């Protein structure tokens, strides 16, 4: 054991969880898998703005699917998402979803 690591949480190396953490949802597992692959594909190249990249790539399909489920009703969609309706409208505009 590495000195100073005695109190560090142990990890289950098979799925990258700390021992005792609940299992990921399928969505979390998918994001984890894709980000792991992303870093492999970089092959040592530098990466920047990963947070914004992930949010942008998840937010648009999230909005599209929820809007479809709500049959275009922004009030219902905002309730489903737990967002203020004005915030939803702003995000729809940002992503070019009308």
Phi, psi and omega in degrees: 000141180287137180304136180085358182257006184300325182263001180291142178297138177284149180246145171271104187295342180290325181227016172066020178265155167285145180302131180096347177288148177293155178295149178295152168290167178300323180295313178299318179297321179295315179298315179301315181296315182292322178291322176299315178295322178303313180293324175297317181294333178295333176050048176091349178290153179289148176237145176221160175055037182296319180303308180299322180298314182293314180300315180297322182281342178262323186295315182300307179295328176300310180297318180298314183292317181293320178296320177297314180298323180275008179054039177081359181279107184293327178296313179296317180298318180296324176294316179299320183278342184075030180247154169294143183301321178295323176296317177300313180302318179298315181293321178298317179295316180303323183265002179069032179254122180237000000 
